[in-house]
Amino acid sequence: MVDIWSGLVQAFWLVATLDAELLEIALRSLEVTLSALVIASLIALPLAAFLAVRRFRFRRTVIAVLNALMGLPPVVVGLVVYVLLSRAGPLGVLGLLFTPTAMVIAQVIILVPLIASVAHQSIRDLWQEYHDLLISMNVTQGQKIRTLLWDSRRALLTAALAGFGRGIGEVGAIMIVGGNIDHATRVLTTAIALETGKGNFALALALGFVLIALAIAVNLAIHALSRTEREGRW
């Protein structure tokens, strides 16, 4: 209980004084996670809509694989990305290992199946409602996908927020590919792991509280920007 209280006090002090190191780590966490979220959403959302409207031979298999990959162990993703980006790997010449870019790549791989699987269910339900109308209008596959994505944007927001929650709390993969380098690749989760290992529980708790507050703030900001409450769709 003393550690929790000390962590709260220290978290408040770090935020109140706008601690430079904390701001750097928090901003890097947001930068990495939001970058990965945007890229993953650009891949996953059209994929989810495509799987809803298009029938092909291995469609059910692809959907099943996506659902299975939702539970993909992050450390395995980190290991695979590490091997690919290491000097001996096929992409080693790019020099991306132990950089924020490598962390974004790892998070994108983790987030795409999650966002696609969550979004696919919502889009599939909407497609059942819109199917006859869109078929009668003789629209193209691209127009169907764009219509479904736009009209299901509320549900897709939930899918994106689920991806953000998964990404902002990720530690295994980004620890492997980022290396937790101070002033370079250290983010809130890896900093918490480091401070816990050093026995500095108060600071680790402080960073944890800041991480939770950051996640809540981003979620509230996205809901506010989407005007869900104002339009009676909360």
C-alpha positions as CSV (number, residue, x, y, z in Angstrom):
1,M,0.0,0.0,0.0
2,V,2.9,2.3,0.7
3,D,4.3,1.6,-2.7
4,I,1.0,2.4,-4.4
5,W,0.6,5.7,-2.5
6,S,4.2,6.6,-3.3
7,G,3.7,5.8,-6.9
8,L,0.6,8.0,-7.0
9,V,2.5,10.9,-5.4
10,Q,5.4,10.5,-7.7
11,A,3.2,10.2,-10.8
12,F,1.4,13.4,-9.9
13,W,4.7,15.1,-9.3
14,L,6.2,13.9,-12.6
15,V,3.2,15.2,-14.5
16,A,2.8,18.4,-12.5
17,T,6.4,19.4,-13.1
18,L,6.3,18.2,-16.8
19,D,9.3,16.0,-16.2
20,A,11.3,16.1,-19.5
21,E,12.2,12.4,-19.4
22,L,8.6,11.4,-18.7
23,L,7.3,13.6,-21.6
24,E,9.9,12.1,-23.9
25,I,9.0,8.6,-23.1
26,A,5.2,9.2,-23.2
27,L,5.4,11.1,-26.5
28,R,7.5,8.2,-28.0
29,S,4.9,5.7,-26.7
30,L,2.1,7.7,-28.4
31,E,4.2,8.2,-31.6
32,V,4.9,4.5,-32.0
33,T,1.5,3.2,-31.1
34,L,-0.5,5.8,-33.1
35,S,1.7,5.3,-36.1
36,A,1.3,1.5,-35.9
37,L,-2.5,2.0,-35.4
38,V,-2.9,4.1,-38.5
39,I,-0.9,1.7,-40.7
40,A,-2.7,-1.3,-39.2
41,S,-6.1,0.2,-39.7
42,L,-5.3,1.1,-43.3
43,I,-4.6,-2.5,-43.9
44,A,-7.1,-4.3,-41.7
45,L,-10.3,-2.3,-42.3
46,P,-10.4,-2.7,-46.1
47,L,-9.4,-6.3,-45.6
48,A,-12.3,-6.8,-43.2
49,A,-14.7,-5.3,-45.6
50,F,-13.3,-7.3,-48.6
51,L,-13.8,-10.5,-46.6
52,A,-17.4,-9.5,-45.9
53,V,-18.5,-8.8,-49.5
54,R,-16.3,-11.1,-51.6
55,R,-16.8,-14.8,-51.8
56,F,-13.8,-16.9,-52.8
57,R,-12.5,-20.4,-52.3
58,F,-10.4,-20.0,-49.1
59,R,-12.4,-17.2,-47.6
60,R,-13.4,-19.1,-44.5
61,T,-9.9,-20.3,-44.0
62,V,-8.5,-16.7,-44.2
63,I,-11.1,-15.6,-41.6
64,A,-10.2,-18.4,-39.3
65,V,-6.5,-17.6,-39.6
66,L,-7.2,-14.0,-38.8
67,N,-9.2,-15.0,-35.7
68,A,-6.5,-17.3,-34.6
69,L,-3.8,-14.7,-35.1
70,M,-5.6,-12.4,-32.6
71,G,-3.8,-14.4,-30.0
72,L,-0.4,-14.3,-31.6
73,P,2.3,-14.2,-28.9
74,P,4.0,-10.7,-29.1
75,V,7.4,-12.2,-28.2
76,V,7.2,-14.5,-31.2
77,V,6.4,-11.5,-33.4
78,G,9.3,-9.6,-31.9
79,L,11.6,-12.6,-32.5
80,V,10.6,-12.9,-36.2
81,V,10.9,-9.2,-36.8
82,Y,14.3,-9.2,-35.0
83,V,15.6,-12.0,-37.3
84,L,14.3,-10.2,-40.4
85,L,15.9,-6.9,-39.4
86,S,19.2,-8.2,-37.9
87,R,22.4,-7.8,-39.8
88,A,22.3,-11.5,-40.9
89,G,18.6,-11.2,-41.9
90,P,17.2,-10.4,-45.4
91,L,16.3,-6.8,-44.3
92,G,19.4,-6.1,-42.3
93,V,20.8,-3.7,-44.9
94,L,18.0,-1.3,-44.0
95,G,19.5,-0.8,-40.5
96,L,16.1,-0.6,-38.8
97,L,16.7,-2.8,-35.8
98,F,16.6,-1.0,-32.5
99,T,14.8,1.9,-33.9
100,P,11.2,3.2,-33.5
101,T,10.5,2.0,-37.0
102,A,11.2,-1.6,-36.0
103,M,8.8,-1.2,-33.1
104,V,6.1,0.1,-35.4
105,I,6.6,-2.8,-37.7
106,A,6.2,-5.3,-34.9
107,Q,3.1,-3.5,-33.6
108,V,1.5,-3.5,-37.0
109,I,1.9,-7.2,-37.3
110,I,0.2,-7.7,-33.9
111,L,-2.6,-5.2,-34.5
112,V,-3.7,-6.1,-38.1
113,P,-5.4,-9.5,-37.1
114,L,-7.0,-8.0,-34.1
115,I,-8.5,-5.0,-35.9
116,A,-9.5,-7.0,-38.9
117,S,-11.2,-9.7,-36.9
118,V,-13.2,-7.2,-34.7
119,A,-14.1,-5.0,-37.7
120,H,-15.1,-8.0,-39.9
121,Q,-17.9,-9.0,-37.6
122,S,-19.5,-5.6,-37.6
123,I,-19.1,-5.1,-41.3
124,R,-20.5,-8.6,-42.0
125,D,-23.6,-7.8,-40.0
126,L,-24.1,-4.5,-41.9
127,W,-23.5,-6.3,-45.2
128,Q,-26.4,-8.6,-44.5
129,E,-28.6,-5.5,-44.1
130,Y,-27.2,-3.7,-47.2
131,H,-26.7,-6.7,-49.5
132,D,-29.9,-6.5,-51.6
133,L,-29.8,-2.7,-51.9
134,L,-26.2,-2.6,-53.1
135,I,-26.7,-5.5,-55.4
136,S,-29.8,-3.8,-57.0
137,M,-27.8,-0.6,-57.5
138,N,-25.2,-2.6,-59.4
139,V,-22.3,-0.9,-57.6
140,T,-18.7,-2.1,-57.9
141,Q,-16.8,-4.0,-55.2
142,G,-14.9,-0.9,-54.3
143,Q,-18.0,1.1,-53.9
144,K,-19.5,-1.6,-51.7
145,I,-16.4,-1.6,-49.5
146,R,-16.3,2.2,-49.2
147,T,-20.0,2.3,-48.3
148,L,-19.7,-0.4,-45.6
149,L,-16.6,1.2,-44.1
150,W,-18.3,4.6,-43.9
151,D,-21.6,3.4,-42.5
152,S,-20.0,1.1,-39.9
153,R,-17.5,3.8,-38.8
154,R,-18.8,3.8,-35.2
155,A,-18.1,0.1,-34.9
156,L,-14.8,0.5,-36.6
157,L,-13.8,3.1,-34.0
158,T,-14.3,0.4,-31.4
159,A,-12.0,-1.9,-33.4
160,A,-9.4,0.8,-33.6
161,L,-9.6,1.5,-29.9
162,A,-9.1,-2.2,-29.2
163,G,-6.0,-2.0,-31.3
164,F,-4.8,1.0,-29.5
165,G,-5.3,-0.6,-26.1
166,R,-3.3,-3.7,-27.3
167,G,-0.5,-1.5,-28.8
168,I,0.0,1.0,-26.0
169,G,0.3,-1.9,-23.5
170,E,2.7,-4.0,-25.6
171,V,6.1,-4.7,-24.1
172,G,7.4,-8.1,-25.3
173,A,7.8,-7.4,-29.0
174,I,9.0,-3.9,-28.7
175,M,11.5,-4.8,-26.0
176,I,13.1,-7.3,-28.4
177,V,13.2,-5.1,-31.6
178,G,13.6,-1.8,-29.8
179,G,16.1,-2.7,-27.2
180,N,14.7,-0.3,-24.6
181,I,17.5,2.2,-25.5
182,D,17.4,5.4,-23.4
183,H,16.5,8.5,-25.5
184,A,15.9,6.3,-28.5
185,T,13.5,3.5,-28.2
186,R,12.4,3.5,-24.5
187,V,8.6,3.7,-24.1
188,L,6.4,3.6,-21.0
189,T,5.9,-0.2,-21.0
190,T,9.6,-1.0,-21.4
191,A,10.5,1.7,-18.8
192,I,8.1,0.1,-16.3
193,A,9.8,-3.3,-16.9
194,L,13.2,-1.8,-16.4
195,E,12.3,0.0,-13.2
196,T,10.6,-3.0,-11.8
197,G,13.7,-5.1,-12.5
198,K,15.8,-2.5,-10.7
199,G,13.4,-2.7,-7.7
200,N,12.3,0.9,-8.1
201,F,8.6,0.0,-7.6
202,A,7.5,3.6,-6.8
203,L,8.8,4.9,-10.2
204,A,7.4,1.8,-12.0
205,L,4.0,2.5,-10.5
206,A,4.2,6.1,-11.4
207,L,5.0,5.2,-15.0
208,G,2.1,2.7,-14.9
209,F,-0.4,5.3,-13.7
210,V,0.8,7.7,-16.4
211,L,0.3,4.9,-19.0
212,I,-3.2,4.3,-17.8
213,A,-4.0,8.0,-17.8
214,L,-2.6,8.3,-21.3
215,A,-4.7,5.4,-22.6
216,I,-7.9,6.8,-21.1
217,A,-7.1,10.3,-22.4
218,V,-6.6,9.1,-25.9
219,N,-9.8,7.0,-25.8
220,L,-11.9,10.0,-24.5
221,A,-10.3,12.3,-27.2
222,I,-11.2,9.9,-30.0
223,H,-14.8,9.5,-28.7
224,A,-15.1,13.3,-28.4
225,L,-13.8,13.8,-32.0
226,S,-16.2,11.3,-33.4
227,R,-19.1,13.0,-31.6
228,T,-20.6,9.7,-30.5
229,E,-22.3,11.2,-27.4
230,R,-23.6,14.2,-29.2
231,E,-25.4,12.2,-31.8
232,G,-27.0,9.8,-29.3
233,R,-24.9,6.8,-30.4
234,W,-22.8,6.4,-27.2
